[in-house]
Amino acid sequence: MSAVPHDVAHGHDHHDDHHHGPTGLMRWITATNHKDIGTMYLVFSFIMFLSGGVMALTLRAELFQPGLQVVQPEFFNQLTTMHGLVMVFGAIMPAFVGFANWMLPLMVGAPDMAFARMNNWSFWLLPPAAILLIGSFFVPGGATAAGWTLYAPLSVQMGMGMDMAIFAIHIMGASSIMGAINIVVTILNMRAPGMTLMKMPLFCWTWLITAYLLIAVMPVLAGAVTMVLTDRHFGTTFFNAAGGGDPVLYQHVFWFFGHPEVYIMILPAFGIVSQIIPTFARKPLFGYASMVYATASIAILSFVVWAHHMFTTGMPAKTQIFFMYATMLIAVPTGVKVFNWIATMWRGSMTFETPMLFSVGFIFVFTLGGFTGLMLSIAPVDIQYQDTYFVVAHFHYVLVAGSLFALFAGTYYWLPKWTGHMYDEKLGKRHFWLSMIFFNVTFFPMHFLGLAGMQRRVPDYNPMFADFNELATVGAFGFGLTQLLFAYVIIKCIRGGEKATAQVWEGAEGLEWTVPSPAPHHTFDVPPVFEAKGHHH
């Protein structure tokens, strides 16, 4: 527990709820407070999650039966591409940055983020980028249909919607880099006295490492899409064999960004789950140091596995073998994490409130996604899996059952701290069970479709695949509608409900549980005194 003297914890009461500064719309436009900015990130990401979801449901409606019913093939491919871009850059990443903004200063005992004004800019770059990206549907030729990976030569040949996507990615990348720098400096420079690096909460560790990944790879993505831009408009031939270039070069550059990127989208999830499981198991996290080393190992390994996305591009066998074994190696630190979570729960006094349900569900379904990833890592076998629905099933198991379920868990866990009210536990549990069931109904059949040879990114298919596609579409609509229940639970919680205590959860530890609920606008004007107990000594 973090013991904080009463006068320190409440040294900010005199200006809690009547903070001076702009009100109304200007409060948000000019926001420099980490809580306001965290809230805006979370709201933005939820709006993007719903819009990416509408795209996914349009895709699933088309795939309900063989033949073409709902959309034209060109538009289908625009939807496939935009669904991926919106979900990755609009929903998952900003949601985790929202959690970082809200929780990191509270967890390390800092008054705010290190660069408060840059923080405002980091957020406000996102809405224009989102408008550019989604607006590309409405220009001549429509949005880019090159797939979210934007592979050349297709991306070089698209209409102006492609240029809008490139600029949107540049803007979002700038936002990510600034957000990451802010997180690194906040964690390294602004921790409470007594909080050494090996005593800080795991969520801080996972975000510190994630922020370094972002700083390292966002410029690589910027380079890749800039080369596409110059190939398109300025006569370069980076990806054109006729001019001495190579379309496979694009894949190498893209995935050098893209593989660390998938860990950017899961490491903060690991951090959230590592906060929640000890709370509801009422035991300290098992193997704290090994969790930190495992996180760092995953991050380092993420830079040497990129070409496992390219086993079918004709690379030499020795290269395939290197990337195959490097990829398999990531299973080791990931396994360490899973076993540590299980060991934390082992013989704990567990209760199953909604955050714990989502966390335990996360471990189960995310591990399944990890296993299909291991299957994909086997180069000779990947020749069969590549570009099929097996891949779609795999990455939705790690991105939905992984990243998204962890985001749900974290939302329920910290919502009482944010709003000062307890959410409706019965509805939260309902949201969990419906999400878990519909998720599996949607994506589990896709493993079988892929193994049977159904290709991805195609609006029509052999009638032999009809049954599983029908099932997946029913599941997808169930899953989508369930998220309206999630929105209802949050709105209901903001508007009222049982008052939350400062502690909120009986087993919770950390500085964020020493401040009142709702967390005051300004916290820790005087640095709190951090004293850890338990496994850290």
Protein Blocks (a to p, Z undefined) as FASTA:
>chain_A
ZZddfklmmmmmmmmmmcgddehjllmmmocbfklmmmmmmmmmmmmmmmmmmmmmmmmm
mmmpgcjfkbcfklmmmmmmmmmmmmmmmmmmmmmmmmmmmmmmmmnopabdfblmlmmm
mmmmmmmmmmmmmmmmmgghiaafebjnlpafklmmmcfklmmmmmmmmmmmmmmmmmmm
mmmmmmmmmccehiafklccfklmmmmmmmmmmmmmmmmmmmmmmmmmmmmmnopafkgm
knopafklmmmmmmmmmmmmmmmmmmmmmmmmmmmmmmmnopacehklmmmmmmmmmmmm
mmmmmmmmmmmnopafklmmmmmmmmmmmmmmmmmmmmmmmmmmnopacdddfklmmmmm
mmmmmmmmmmmmmmmmmmklmmmmgopaklmmmmmmmmmmmmmmmmmmmmmmmmmmmnop
acdfklmmmmmmmmmmmmmmmmmmmmmmmmnopaehiabdcfklmmmmmmmmmmmmmmmm
mmmmmmmmmmmmmngccdddfklpaklgcjklmpccdddfbghkbacddddehjlZZ
